[in-house]
């Protein structure tokens, strides 16, 4: 697995986009309620983003690769390219960012 390919969506969606979303929601409303709602939305996005990860059986990958059928394995990767991320990866990383930064924000409000 190419771990460096995971850094780009992690920074782009989990850090930047999630922090901007949470900060904007808090500044617009001024309470912790939008943070709770965004945490729930983040959990939903994680489920949607990771839900397809188990859709293809492991034997399907081996059969497609051994049979020379490259078309079957295209798009099944978590991050297919360094600059062109799948919708699944975007949802997963954005959802993770929302949940993590919501927990941080709520801890700061309650602390």
C-alpha positions in Angstrom: 0.0 0.0 0.0 1.3 3.5 -0.9 1.1 5.4 2.4 2.2 8.6 0.8 -0.9 8.6 -1.3 -3.0 8.8 1.9 -1.3 12.0 3.1 -2.9 14.2 0.4 -6.6 13.3 1.3 -5.7 13.3 5.0 -4.4 16.9 4.8 -7.0 18.1 2.3 -10.2 16.6 3.7 -9.5 15.6 7.3 -7.6 18.7 8.3 -8.4 21.7 6.0 -12.0 21.0 4.9 -13.1 19.7 8.3 -11.6 22.5 10.3 -13.1 25.1 8.0 -16.5 23.5 8.2 -16.5 23.2 12.0 -15.1 26.7 12.5 -17.7 28.3 10.2 -20.5 26.4 11.8 -19.5 27.4 15.3 -19.0 31.1 14.3 -22.3 31.2 12.6 -24.4 29.8 15.4 -22.1 30.3 18.5 -23.1 27.2 20.4 -22.1 23.5 20.6 -25.3 22.2 18.9 -23.9 22.4 15.3 -20.8 20.6 16.5 -23.0 17.7 17.7 -24.9 17.7 14.4 -21.6 17.7 12.4 -20.3 14.8 14.5 -23.3 12.8 13.6 -22.9 13.8 9.9 -19.2 12.8 10.2 -20.2 9.3 11.5 -22.6 9.0 8.6 -19.9 10.0 6.1 -17.5 7.5 7.6 -20.1 4.7 7.2 -20.8 5.8 3.6 -17.1 6.1 2.7 -16.0 2.8 4.3 -19.1 0.9 3.4 -17.9 0.0 -0.1 -14.6 -1.3 1.2 -16.0 -4.7 2.1 -18.2 -5.0 -1.0 -15.7 -7.0 -3.1 -14.5 -10.4 -1.8 -10.8 -10.9 -1.5 -10.9 -13.8 -3.9 -12.4 -11.5 -6.6 -9.2 -9.4 -6.6 -7.0 -12.5 -7.0 -9.1 -13.9 -9.8 -9.2 -10.6 -11.6 -5.4 -10.1 -11.3 -4.5 -13.6 -12.3 -6.9 -13.7 -15.2 -5.5 -10.6 -16.7 -8.7 -8.7 -16.4 -7.4 -5.3 -15.4 -10.7 -3.6 -15.9 -12.2 -5.4 -12.9 -9.7 -4.0 -10.4 -9.8 -0.4 -11.6 -11.5 1.9 -9.1 -11.4 -0.6 -6.3 -8.4 0.9 -4.6 -8.8 3.2 -1.6 -7.0 6.0 -3.3 -6.7 5.3 -7.0 -4.3 8.2 -7.8 -2.3 10.9 -6.1 -4.4 13.8 -7.5 -7.6 12.1 -8.4 -9.2 10.7 -5.2 -12.4 8.5 -5.3 -15.6 9.8 -3.8 -15.3 7.0 -1.2 -11.9 8.3 0.0 -13.2 11.9 0.1 -16.2 10.9 2.2 -14.1 8.7 4.5 -11.4 11.3 5.2 -13.8 14.2 5.5 -16.0 12.2 7.9 -13.0 11.3 10.0 -11.9 14.9 10.1 -15.4 16.0 11.2 -15.6 13.6 14.0 -12.1 14.2 15.3 -12.3 18.0 15.2 -15.8 18.0 16.6 -14.6 16.0 19.6 -11.7 18.5 20.0 -14.1 21.5 19.7 -16.5 20.0 22.2 -13.7 19.3 24.6 -12.6 22.9 24.4 -16.1 24.2 25.0 -16.7 21.9 28.0 -13.2 22.3 29.4 
